[in-house]
Each structure stands twice: as structure tokens, then as C-alpha cells.
Amino acid sequence: MPRSRHDRSTRWVCQQCGYESPGFYGRCPSCGAWNSLVETVIVDRPSSSSGRHRTSVHAVPLAHVTSAGERRLPIGLGEFDRVLGGGLVPGALILLGGDPGIGKSTLLLQAAGNVANRIGSVLYIAAEESAEQVKLRADRIGVNADQLYLLPETSLTAALDVAQTLKPRVVIVDSIQTVFVEELASSPGTVSQVRECTARLMRYAKEAHVPVFLVGHVTKEGVIAGPRVVEHMVDAVLYLEGERFHQYRVLRAVKNRFGSTDEVGVFEMADHGLQEVGNPSGVFLEQRLHDAPGSAVIVTLEGTRPILIEVQALTSPVGYAMPRRTATGFDLNRLQLLVAVLQKRLGYRLGHHDIFVNVTGGLRVVEPAADLGVAVAIASSFTERPVRDDTVLIGEIGLSGELRSVSGLDRRLQEAASLGFQRAVIPPLSERNQVLTSRLPLTVVSARTVAEAIRLSLAEASPAVSLQDDVEAEA
């Protein structure tokens, strides 16, 4: 006889020691941890003396398990499929996070329309908006699909009943913080509700072999709100990044059980939704101001895709003792390290200068291969000497001022050559890289130290800069 929902009860369970209590305590009576009790659904299981025998469970040798391969469902957005590893895997549970207004709902609505037109029915559970509001967005971005079903519902139990009847190919829940289960008395968005709702959606996805998307709110620190256990439960965690008032968005995977976490997808926010950017390098450099001090071009590697990005730096003298160090799209601690190297190893007097670093296009660069470009941009702004217009910069900087090699150097240089750059300043080459770079239609210049790289990268001093200033700057 099937078990009903009324066989469930709720308890307050300590997340530290597992102690169960019928009521809430600020401090766990068992382990003494504060605020560790979370409301949890407890399923009453039949005792072993009920006369029923458990079904026998057998372990299967790995060699006897047959792998049929991944039957992926293409979304129809090439950049989205790239980040997922080639498409959707049936039964996958995917969490998508991002700042408010960044375009999460727009991206998923576009994906839902493509899947509904090409593969089959899609159930869009709109827990934050009415059907009319979703329809307005769909009309604006040009989504029109007969197999796309909207369900404005916050009760997860009712939504799953509809999903069991409709049997869609893909389910989207927007958002996980606004749906709830009736068995828990806590409000939607609390730790217990988010965890229980995620667990039930995971169970539905695995049993029905249906991919499920969850939209997650983010905190002011930029991480997805709710218990971190949710990120462990899902199969993939995606972040839609970018400045809200910039036109470019970057879709990045921080967890993916069915693909790489190194790939990124680049989109442009337009009037008709998010448009794919097939050549990000050309787009990010099209508004670059040539012969401008403080501007340098770097080649960052996002997964298997090299992208050329402009890095801007500005140094400004100040009269107070605590100069500012500000970085947008670049790690602030890494910036502090590079400034220290420039002061110690090259004698640049940056102790009384504000330093601002900006990665254009709203992108975020995290790999150390951008070190050389940032350091040269700071030196360019400080000395008022522009970086040579035909030069790209690749390399990691050590604390002794030495340049260290980076991965994927051949792919980076090929991308730079395809966009018309004629010179590349890089760390010393290995024998293998010397053979690879000899075939490229650009001049490769290797430098052992950051001082040598700056000397090779900067153009001739401007007549407006006095010789004395130039000597003091380079020390």
C-alpha cells in the first residue's frame, strides 16, 4: 500500500550532532551548538517486525556495468551548451545563480523556448511572477512555443503533481527560494525549506530522468543564498556574471559532474534578450583607445577558449598617507602583490599614488597569466608611456620579479595572431614552445623579468614627459 504524505512529521534536527527535538532550541541540548537546529521532515518508516521482508540488495562489479554514454539534449544556445559540456544530461539537477537583474530568468526562458520548439514540452514553474509577467518577457525577447507551459505556483507539492501528469522534457523552477512544502511550518527561503525542496526536486529528476533547472538568489557576498549543502546536492552550479549596467554577461560553471568547469559562455544583453557572442576577443577590443597610457591587452584562457581582453590602469598622486588600491574584474590581493613587486624590484614610487585597475567589458580574470598585463598597464600609466599598439602580454610574475610560464601558450598566441597582433611579450620559452611559436605569424619576444618585459612593451617616451620624470619612474 503506498505511503501517504501524512506519514511524515517534522522535527528539529541538529546539524552538528544529529539530535532530534520536537521543538526549537537556541542551543542544542546534546552538543551545545548554538542555532544549529533546523526543521526537517521525518518519514515514519515501518519497523522490521511488521512481517515484511526487505528486498535484497546486491553489489554489482564495476566490470559488469555497461555504459550507454550520455544522451545529451542540446539547448540550442551554443554558449550555454558549451558550459554544460555539450547539452543537458537527462536527470541532471542544475543550479543557476547570479545578481538580481543580471538576466537569469531571461536566459532560462530563451533556453526553454528553444527546447520546447526542438525537443518537447517544458514546464516553467514561475514561483516569483505571474503568467502574465512571464508572457510579457517572452514577447519582448521573441519566445513563442506551444510546448512551453507556465505554472505560477509556490507549492512544490502541487507543482510536482503537475509535472508527473504533464511529463515534460525539462523543468525550470524560478526560484528555489520561493517554493515551499506544506509539511514544514517555516517560511519559504529558510534553510529547512530550501534543502527539503531541493531534495524532492533531485528525487523527481533522477526518477523521471528529466533535467531540472533551479534559479538561486545570491547574497551580497556574491554566493548563492541558502545552505551550502544545496550546492553539494545538485549536479551543476552555474553563475551568470557581469556588471548589471554592462552589456556583456559571462556564464561560468563552478561545479559540473557531466563536464568541465573551465569553459565559459559569453552573451550580450540586447533588446531581444541575451545574444551569443561567437568572437569575444574582437568584441572586447573594438572600443579600445589606441596609444593611451595605462592600457594593455592580455590573453586569458577560459577552458579551451582564449579571449583577448583590455586591462586598464590609472595611477594618480595623492597627498595623504593611505593611497587607495581598487580593482574591478581582478583580484585585489593579486594587485597588491604586483604593486609591491613594482616598488621593490623596479623602484617605482607608488607609495603615494592611488592605483585603479579595470578589466573592460565587465569580465573577471582570475588566472595568474594576466599578471604581466596588469603590471605593464600600471607602469604605462605611471610613466605616461603607452604600451606598443601591436603587442599582447602573457605571463605570471613571481615575488622576485621573474616571469613564469603559463599553460596553453600556443592557443593564446594563435588567437592573438588571428586578430592582427604582431608582437607578444611572454616568459622564457621551453624547447617545445619554441617549435610551436616559430610557425606563428607574429613576433614572440621572451623576457626573464618584469623589468625587461616593461622595457620591451612600452613605446618611446612622449615629448610631454620630461627625461627626469622618466628616469625617476623607472629608477
C-alpha positions in Angstrom: 0.0 0.0 0.0 1.6 3.3 -1.0 2.6 5.7 1.8 0.7 9.0 2.0 2.2 12.4 2.8 0.5 12.3 6.3 3.0 9.6 7.3 5.6 12.4 7.5 6.3 14.5 10.6 8.7 17.3 11.3 11.5 17.5 13.9 14.2 20.0 14.7 17.5 18.3 13.9 20.9 19.5 15.0 23.2 19.9 12.0 26.2 19.2 14.3 25.3 16.0 16.1 22.0 14.8 14.7 20.0 15.4 17.9 16.2 15.4 17.2 13.9 17.6 19.1 10.1 18.2 18.8 10.7 21.9 19.3 13.2 24.6 18.6 16.1 25.4 21.0 18.6 28.2 20.5 21.2 25.8 21.9 21.4 22.1 21.1 20.8 20.1 24.4 23.1 17.4 23.2 26.3 19.1 21.8 25.7 22.6 23.0 26.0 24.2 19.5 24.1 27.5 19.0 21.5 27.9 16.3 22.2 24.5 14.8 18.7 23.1 15.0 16.9 23.1 11.6 13.3 22.0 10.9 13.4 18.7 9.0 10.8 16.4 7.6 11.0 12.9 9.2 9.4 10.0 7.4 8.0 7.3 9.7 9.4 4.1 8.4 7.8 0.6 9.1 9.6 -1.4 11.7 11.4 -4.7 10.8 8.8 -6.7 12.9 5.9 -5.7 10.5 6.2 -9.1 8.7 7.6 -7.6 5.5 11.0 -8.6 4.2 13.3 -6.1 2.8 14.2 -6.5 -0.9 17.6 -8.0 -1.2 20.3 -5.6 -2.4 23.3 -6.8 -4.4 26.5 -5.0 -5.3 27.5 -5.1 -9.0 31.1 -5.4 -10.1 32.3 -2.4 -12.0 33.5 -4.5 -14.9 29.9 -5.8 -15.4 28.4 -2.3 -15.6 27.6 -1.3 -19.1 27.9 2.4 -20.0 25.5 3.5 -22.7 27.0 7.0 -22.9 25.5 10.4 -22.2 22.4 11.1 -24.2 22.6 14.9 -24.1 19.8 17.2 -25.1 21.1 20.3 -26.9 19.6 23.5 -25.7 20.1 25.4 -28.9 22.3 28.1 -27.4 25.8 27.3 -28.3 27.4 29.2 -25.4 25.0 27.6 -22.9 25.7 24.1 -24.3 29.5 24.8 -24.2 29.3 25.5 -20.4 27.2 22.4 -19.7 29.6 20.2 -21.6 27.6 19.7 -24.8 24.0 19.8 -23.6 21.6 18.7 -20.9 22.0 15.2 -19.3 18.7 13.5 -18.5 18.1 13.6 -14.8 20.6 16.4 -14.1 19.8 19.0 -11.4 21.3 22.3 -12.3 21.5 25.4 -10.1 21.9 28.8 -11.8 22.8 31.8 -9.6 23.5 35.5 -10.3 22.9 39.0 -9.1 19.4 40.4 -9.3 18.6 41.7 -12.8 21.6 40.1 -14.4 19.4 38.0 -16.8 18.9 34.6 -15.2 15.2 34.4 -16.0 15.7 35.8 -19.4 18.4 33.2 -20.3 16.3 30.3 -19.0 13.2 31.5 -20.8 15.2 31.6 -24.0 16.6 28.1 -23.4 13.0 26.9 -22.5 11.7 28.2 -25.8 14.4 26.5 -27.8 13.9 23.2 -26.1 10.1 23.4 -26.5 10.4 24.1 -30.2 13.1 21.5 -30.9 12.7 18.6 -28.4 9.5 18.6 -26.5 7.4 20.1 -23.7 9.0 22.3 -21.0 7.4 23.1 -17.6 8.3 26.6 -16.3 7.4 26.9 -12.6 7.2 30.7 -12.0 7.2 31.0 -8.2 8.0 34.7 -8.3 6.0 36.0 -11.2 2.5 35.6 -12.6 1.9 34.0 -16.0 1.2 37.4 -17.5 4.6 38.8 -16.4 6.4 35.8 -17.9 4.4 36.3 -21.1 5.5 39.9 -21.3 9.1 38.9 -21.1 8.6 36.2 -23.6 7.1 38.6 -26.1 10.0 41.1 -25.6 12.7 38.5 -26.3 10.7 36.7 -29.1 10.0 33.4 -27.4 6.9 31.7 -28.8 6.5 27.9 -28.2 3.3 25.9 -28.0 5.0 23.3 -25.9 6.2 25.7 -23.2 3.9 25.5 -20.2 3.8 28.2 -17.4 2.8 27.3 -13.9 2.6 30.2 -11.4 2.8 28.2 -8.2 4.8 28.3 -5.0 3.7 24.9 -3.5 6.3 22.4 -4.6 4.0 19.5 -3.9 1.3 20.9 -6.3 4.0 21.7 -8.9 5.4 18.2 -8.8 1.9 16.7 -9.2 1.5 18.8 -12.4 5.0 17.6 -13.6 4.0 14.0 -13.0 0.9 14.5 -15.2 2.5 16.6 -17.9 5.7 14.6 -18.2 7.9 17.4 -19.6 11.3 17.0 -21.1 12.7 19.9 -19.0 11.6 21.5 -15.8 12.6 25.1 -14.6 12.0 26.3 -11.1 12.3 30.1 -10.7 13.3 30.3 -7.9 14.2 27.7 -5.3 14.0 30.3 -2.5 10.3 31.0 -3.2 8.8 27.4 -3.3 7.9 25.5 -0.2 6.5 22.2 1.1 3.5 22.2 3.4 5.0 19.7 5.9 7.4 22.4 7.1 6.0 25.3 9.1 8.9 27.6 8.3 8.8 30.3 5.7 10.0 29.8 2.1 13.6 30.6 1.7 14.7 29.3 5.1 17.4 26.6 5.4 14.9 23.8 6.0 12.6 24.7 3.1 15.4 25.2 0.6 17.0 21.9 1.5 13.8 19.9 1.5 12.6 21.4 -1.8 16.0 20.7 -3.4 15.9 17.1 -2.1 12.5 16.5 -3.6 13.4 18.0 -6.9 16.5 15.9 -7.0 14.4 12.8 -6.4 12.0 13.7 -9.1 14.8 14.5 -11.6 16.5 11.1 -11.0 13.3 9.0 -11.1 11.8 10.7 -14.1 15.1 11.3 -16.0 14.2 14.9 -16.5 16.7 17.8 -16.4 15.7 20.3 -13.7 16.9 23.9 -13.6 16.9 25.8 -10.2 17.3 29.6 -10.1 19.1 30.7 -6.9 19.3 34.1 -5.3 22.7 35.4 -4.3 23.9 37.2 -1.2 25.7 40.5 -1.1 29.0 38.4 -0.9 28.1 37.0 -4.4 27.4 33.4 -3.3 24.1 31.6 -3.7 21.9 32.1 -0.7 20.8 29.2 1.4 22.6 26.2 2.9 25.8 25.1 1.1 24.5 21.6 1.2 22.3 22.6 -1.8 25.4 23.1 -4.0 26.6 19.6 -3.0 23.2 18.1 -3.8 22.9 19.4 -7.4 24.9 18.1 -10.4 26.0 21.5 -11.7 26.3 25.0 -10.3 26.4 27.8 -12.8 26.9 31.6 -12.2 25.8 34.3 -14.6 28.3 37.1 -14.0 28.8 40.6 -15.2 28.1 44.2 -14.2 24.4 44.9 -14.3 24.8 48.1 -16.3 27.3 46.4 -18.8 26.0 44.7 -21.9 28.1 41.6 -21.6 27.4 38.5 -19.4 29.6 35.5 -18.7 28.1 32.1 -17.8 30.6 30.1 -15.8 30.4 26.7 -14.2 31.9 26.2 -10.7 30.7 22.6 -10.5 29.8 20.2 -13.2 29.5 16.4 -12.8 29.0 15.9 -16.5 31.6 18.3 -18.0 34.4 20.7 -17.4 34.3 23.7 -15.1 36.8 25.7 -17.2 34.5 26.6 -20.0 32.6 30.0 -20.2 29.8 31.3 -22.3 29.7 34.9 -23.3 26.4 36.7 -24.0 25.5 40.3 -24.9 22.3 41.8 -23.3 20.3 43.2 -26.2 16.7 44.4 -26.6 15.7 40.9 -27.7 17.3 39.0 -24.8 20.8 37.5 -24.4 22.6 37.1 -27.7 25.5 34.8 -28.1 29.0 36.3 -28.7 30.8 34.0 -31.0 34.1 36.0 -31.1 34.5 37.6 -27.6 38.0 38.8 -28.3 37.0 41.1 -31.2 34.0 42.4 -29.2 36.0 43.3 -26.1 38.7 45.1 -28.1 36.6 47.1 -30.5 36.3 50.1 -28.3 39.9 50.2 -27.2 41.6 53.6 -27.4 44.9 53.2 -29.2 48.1 54.8 -27.8 46.5 55.5 -24.5 48.8 55.2 -21.4 47.6 52.6 -18.9 46.0 50.3 -21.5 47.3 46.8 -22.2 46.0 43.7 -23.9 46.2 40.3 -22.2 45.2 36.8 -23.4 43.2 34.9 -20.8 42.4 31.2 -21.3 38.8 30.2 -20.2 38.8 26.4 -20.5 39.8 25.8 -24.1 38.9 29.2 -25.3 41.5 32.0 -25.4 40.0 35.5 -25.0 41.8 38.8 -25.6 40.8 41.5 -23.0 41.9 45.0 -22.4 43.2 45.8 -19.0 43.2 49.5 -17.9 45.3 51.0 -15.1 45.4 54.5 -13.7 47.9 55.9 -11.2 47.1 59.2 -9.5 49.3 61.0 -6.9 47.7 61.8 -3.6 48.6 64.0 -0.7 47.5 61.7 2.2 49.3 58.7 3.7 46.9 55.9 2.8 46.6 55.6 -1.0 43.8 53.5 -2.5 44.1 50.2 -4.4 41.0 49.4 -6.3 40.4 46.5 -8.8 37.4 45.8 -10.9 37.4 42.3 -12.5 40.8 41.5 -11.0 41.8 40.0 -7.6 42.6 42.9 -5.2 45.2 40.8 -3.3 46.9 40.0 -6.5 47.0 43.7 -7.4 48.7 44.4 -4.0 51.3 41.8 -4.8 52.1 43.3 -8.2 52.3 46.8 -6.8 54.8 45.5 -4.2 56.9 43.9 -6.9 57.0 47.1 -8.9 58.1 49.1 -5.9 60.7 46.7 -4.6 62.2 45.3 -7.8 61.9 48.2 -10.1 61.9 51.2 -7.7 58.6 52.6 -8.8 57.5 55.2 -6.3 53.9 54.1 -6.0 53.5 54.6 -2.2 51.9 58.0 -2.7 49.7 57.1 -5.7 46.1 55.8 -5.9 46.1 52.8 -8.3 42.9 51.7 -10.1 42.8 48.6 -12.3 39.8 47.7 -14.5 39.1 44.7 -16.8 36.9 46.1 -19.5 33.6 44.5 -20.6 32.6 43.5 -17.1 34.6 40.3 -17.2 36.5 38.8 -14.2 40.0 37.5 -14.7 41.3 35.0 -12.1 44.3 33.3 -13.7 47.9 34.5 -13.0 48.6 34.8 -16.7 47.2 38.3 -16.5 49.9 39.4 -14.1 52.2 40.8 -16.8 49.5 42.8 -18.5 48.3 44.4 -15.2 51.9 45.3 -14.2 52.7 46.8 -17.6 49.5 48.8 -17.6 50.4 50.2 -14.2 53.9 51.1 -15.4 52.4 52.6 -18.5 50.1 54.9 -16.6 52.9 55.8 -14.1 55.4 56.7 -16.8 52.8 58.2 -19.2 54.2 55.9 -21.9 51.7 53.9 -23.9 52.1 50.2 -24.5 53.0 49.3 -28.1 49.8 49.1 -30.0 50.7 45.7 -31.7 51.7 43.9 -28.5 49.9 41.4 -26.3 51.2 40.4 -22.8 51.2 36.9 -21.3 52.9 35.8 -18.1 52.8 35.2 -14.4 55.0 37.3 -12.1 56.9 35.9 -9.1 57.8 37.7 -6.0 61.4 38.1 -7.2 60.2 39.9 -10.3 60.8 36.9 -12.6 58.3 35.8 -15.3 56.9 32.3 -15.1 55.4 30.3 -17.9 51.6 29.7 -18.3 49.6 26.9 -19.8 48.0 26.9 -23.3 50.6 29.3 -24.7 50.2 28.2 -28.3 46.4 28.7 -28.3 46.8 32.1 -26.7 49.3 33.2 -29.4 47.2 31.8 -32.2 44.2 33.9 -31.1 46.4 37.0 -30.8 47.7 36.4 -34.3 44.2 35.9 -35.8 43.2 39.3 -34.5 46.2 41.1 -36.1 48.6 41.5 -33.3 52.2 41.3 -34.4 54.2 41.0 -31.1 53.8 39.0 -27.9 55.9 39.5 -24.8 56.0 36.2 -22.9 58.1 34.3 -20.3 61.2 32.3 -21.5 60.2 29.6 -23.9 60.8 25.9 -23.5 62.1 23.8 -26.4 58.6 22.6 -27.2 57.1 26.0 -27.2 59.9 27.4 -29.4 58.9 24.9 -32.1 55.3 25.8 -31.8 55.7 29.6 -31.8 58.1 29.5 -34.7 55.2 28.7 -37.0 53.0 31.7 -35.9 52.7 34.9 -38.0 53.8 37.1 -35.1 57.0 38.0 -33.3 57.5 36.3 -30.0 59.7 38.2 -27.5 60.7 36.4 -24.3 61.7 38.3 -21.2 63.1 36.8 -18.0 62.0 39.6 -15.6 59.1 42.1 -15.4 61.6 45.0 -15.8 62.8 43.6 -19.1 59.2 43.0 -20.2 58.2 46.5 -19.4 61.1 47.9 -21.3 60.1 45.7 -24.3 56.4 46.6 -24.1 56.3 50.4 -23.7 56.6 52.8 -26.6 59.0 55.6 -26.8 58.6 58.3 -24.1 56.1 61.1 -25.0 57.7 64.6 -25.5 55.3 65.9 -22.8 57.1 63.7 -20.3 60.4 65.1 -19.1 63.5 63.0 -19.0 63.9 63.5 -15.3 60.4 62.2 -14.7 61.1 59.1 -16.8 64.3 58.3 -15.0 62.6 58.7 -11.6 59.8 56.5 -12.7 62.0 53.6 -13.9 64.6 54.2 -11.1 
